Amino acid sequence: MFKINPCAAGCGRPAITGYNLCFTHWANPEREYLHICEFIEENKSIKDYCAAGVRFEDTDFSGHNFYGCNFKDASFTRCNFSGVTVRMSFFDFAVFNDCDFSKSDLQFVSFAGTGISNCNFEGSEIVHVNFEGAAINDSCFNSSNLYNSRFISADLDRTTFVNCNLKQVYFVSAKQKDILFKSSNTAEAVFEMEEE
């Protein structure tokens, strides 16, 4: 699991792996961002990496493996995550716009408090994943296995879960507007907690 090294500037944010500063305090963030993208491009399997707060645009993560990584507060615009494998990693309070996660394998991952807009998770394994408090709109989870994932207190808008495995998926206290669950096993999902 990644080690949290605090930013040397004293802001309390985690330093990026290989640096002593967080993304906000880099003197030349554009140049260092290119170094991070080169590192990701050259390494198909990445472990214990911290890229918290980094702003990614048009980055190709497809086919990569991420284990125990920290992308908290990062943003991703038009990024390709298709075919990615992610285990025990954190994307809490990150923002995803126009990203492709199709045919991805996400297990024990946290997207708590994230903003997800116009993203495609179709045909994915999304097992034991936390979307608690996430704001998800105009996105597609069709034909995915969402076994034991959590959308507790999430804000779901214009999002589809067609032909999905929803066994033990928690939608408790989730706001739902224009959601489509066609051909999914909603009877095995949890929408409200039972009173004892």
Buried (B, 14 or more C-beta within 10 A) or exposed (E): EBEEBEBEBEEEBBBBBEBEBBBBBBEEBEEBBEEBBEBBEEEEEBBBBBBBBBBBEEBEBBBBBBBBBBBBBBBBBBBBBBBBBBBBBBBBBBBBBBBBBBBBBBBEBBBBBBBBBBBBBBBBBBBBBBBBBBBBBBBBBBBBBBBBBBBBBBBBBBBBBBBBBBBBBBBBBBEBEEBEBEEBEBEEBBBEEEEE
